[in-house]
Amino acid sequence: MSQAVVEDRGTNSRIVAAYRQKTHGSADLAGQAATLLPSGIAHDARHVDPYGVYIARAKGPHKWDVDGNRYVDYFGGHGALILGHCHPTVMAAVQAATEEGSQFGSSHPREIGWAKAIQRLVPSAERIRFTSSGTEATLMAIRLARAFTGRDTVLRFKGHFHGWHDHMTAGYSNHYDGTPTPGVLPGITHKTVLVAPGDLAAVEAALQSNPEIACIILEPTGSSFGQVPLAPEFLHGLRRLTSLHGALLIFDEVVTGFRVSRGGAQVAFGIRPDLSSFAKIVAGGMPGAAVAGRKEILDLLDFEVSAKAGREKIGHPGTFNANPISAAAGIACLTILAETEACTEASATAASLRAGLNDVLAEAGLKWSVYGNYSGFHLFTNPQGRDITPHGFDPMTASMEELKTQPARLNNRLRLAMLINGVDLNPRLGGFTSVTHTAADVADTVAALRASLAMVRAEGELG
Ligand SMILES: Cc1ncc(COP(=O)(O)O)c(C=O)c1O
């Protein structure tokens, strides 16, 4: 997440003024929150300057704030909502489960159904352990990898996000030199090798020179759902090299899982990772996650197998692991994805959205681009002034730094302008489509970008 603070609060920007004008209720709540919560928020990605909108309810592709403004939502529950908000089948499953109890402190039938629903879509999931968040799933994945291989080092890629636990902070949005972020022990980050995304030769050199590498973990379509895309050959290269050097390959499918294809990136690219992490869609919009993979690795969590092998098992409690409400939502959501074309339809909508937004950029004479794959889209504001056309930009030709750099003030004003015009994007000015976004939503979004660009241009932000 960008750490830039724009300080748009005190400016005389007409965009900021118009935003304040439309969102009195949110402003009031943000004022209260500021006295209770750091920055008034609960997740860094919800930080907006001067304040974010407070949402009262959501349905399908839309959400409504406390002032009654409607937004076409591309935040998509941080990527969790491929079926849109409040899908009726998922909600019915949640309601039925809620009436039966939220926390048994015991095993329950739905956790078996949930595991089967994952296995149906992901052949590499020979065994599954549920956790409460994607962060916990990647933490367990690398712990399993260390215990299984007897090695202590993790190879990761710059810019790739795997949650916020201590092993995963350096090198995501800063500290690319591997130095620890505040509060993290240097001893932990020293056991991390950070490599430039897509650099297979560097991966090979690291594996050759460091026999302590236990695993490679990555976002398989590239960081932030392909904002910095990776070629499929790179993934095949990683599979070959990890097998050759006895390291494990971990696909972090927290976002790609059930979005790139029904079976995630691994099924789409025909690669069988040793371990995978899932969250978001896996729990159908409720909190929940899982680590899955080879039986002999997950057996490190198994009481009986470990006792028989005469080794200490990996401990793993977790009060809300596989909680019945998330399990119900997960089963309902994964069953819909298995039995319908929802995943493909969401991707088709994103393709038409990208095309429509690029038409607007071309019309505005901007050498920017909206690119992406599957049900995602990313805005490229071309910080180096390349000679590109909106429709013709190939992100594979750009570096991570170029793709991730966005001018902070322009970004904030454009985001506010899009909110004023009824569209909620993520902080990088991209987002996810769901199966519920319609052609009308796409048309509204295209019109919103046209109006928003005019607003930022009028403020002199486009040069
Ligand atoms: C690829 C990836 N891995 C892990 C996580 C962490 O998941 P959670 O927010 O459930 O802890 C995220 C969250 O956005 C993610 O995008």
Ligand as a Chemical Component Dictionary entry (heavy atoms), coordinates in Angstrom:
data_LIG
# 
_chem_comp.id                   LIG 
_chem_comp.type                 NON-POLYMER 
_chem_comp.pdbx_formal_charge   0 
_chem_comp.three_letter_code    LIG 
# 
loop_
_chem_comp_atom.comp_id 
_chem_comp_atom.atom_id 
_chem_comp_atom.alt_atom_id 
_chem_comp_atom.type_symbol 
_chem_comp_atom.charge 
_chem_comp_atom.model_Cartn_x 
_chem_comp_atom.model_Cartn_y 
_chem_comp_atom.model_Cartn_z 
_chem_comp_atom.pdbx_ordinal 
LIG C1 C1 C 0 -2.379 -12.235 -2.477 1  
LIG C2 C2 C 0 -2.794 -12.006 -1.056 2  
LIG N1 N1 N 0 -2.305 -12.818 -0.107 3  
LIG C3 C3 C 0 -2.661 -12.682 1.183  4  
LIG C4 C4 C 0 -3.540 -11.699 1.566  5  
LIG C5 C5 C 0 -3.917 -11.542 3.000  6  
LIG O1 O1 O 0 -5.225 -11.963 3.201  7  
LIG P1 P1 P 0 -6.074 -11.421 4.461  8  
LIG O2 O2 O 0 -6.376 -9.994  4.192  9  
LIG O3 O3 O 0 -7.287 -12.312 4.473  10 
LIG O4 O4 O 0 -5.216 -11.615 5.663  11 
LIG C6 C6 C 0 -4.085 -10.843 0.606  12 
LIG C7 C7 C 0 -5.053 -9.785  0.994  13 
LIG O5 O5 O 0 -5.409 -8.904  0.267  14 
LIG C8 C8 C 0 -3.692 -10.993 -0.738 15 
LIG O6 O6 O 0 -4.165 -10.169 -1.683 16 
# 
loop_
_chem_comp_bond.comp_id 
_chem_comp_bond.atom_id_1 
_chem_comp_bond.atom_id_2 
_chem_comp_bond.value_order 
_chem_comp_bond.pdbx_ordinal 
LIG C1 C2 SING 1  
LIG C2 N1 SING 2  
LIG C2 C8 DOUB 3  
LIG N1 C3 DOUB 4  
LIG C3 C4 SING 5  
LIG C4 C5 SING 6  
LIG C4 C6 DOUB 7  
LIG C5 O1 SING 8  
LIG O1 P1 SING 9  
LIG P1 O2 DOUB 10 
LIG P1 O3 SING 11 
LIG P1 O4 SING 12 
LIG C6 C7 SING 13 
LIG C6 C8 SING 14 
LIG C7 O5 DOUB 15 
LIG C8 O6 SING 16 
# 
